[in-house]
Amino acid sequence: MGICNKVQLALYQSCDTLVNSSDGTLTSEGERAFGCIRNGALLALGALGLGVSPGIIIGGLGLLAALTGCNGIVKMDQLSNIGDLSSLSKTLSNALRG
């Protein structure tokens, strides 16, 4: 829930919809959202490593979201309001490990 609350501004659905309040596990919609966000973060990290600009990365992820069924999860235009891509990717990487 803590990570969800950090990025809530950039999510279409509320954290209450994505995370079970009783035990902190992901709901089925939360699982779907997490999978899409995880895959997008991995792509973003790879692109950052290749020197691709954050603007191009966000635009590309927006296009891919529609093609992969991940649209309607992340408000791409709000990503810059929750931090830079490298710090956001680091937060998500830590979540993947823990």
Secondary structure, DSSP 8 states (H G I E B T S, - for coil): -HHHHHHGGGBSS-HHHHB-TTT--B-HHHHHHHHHHHHHHHHHHHHHHTT--HHHHHHHHHHHHHHHT-TTTB-GGGGGGG--HHHHHHHHHHHHH-
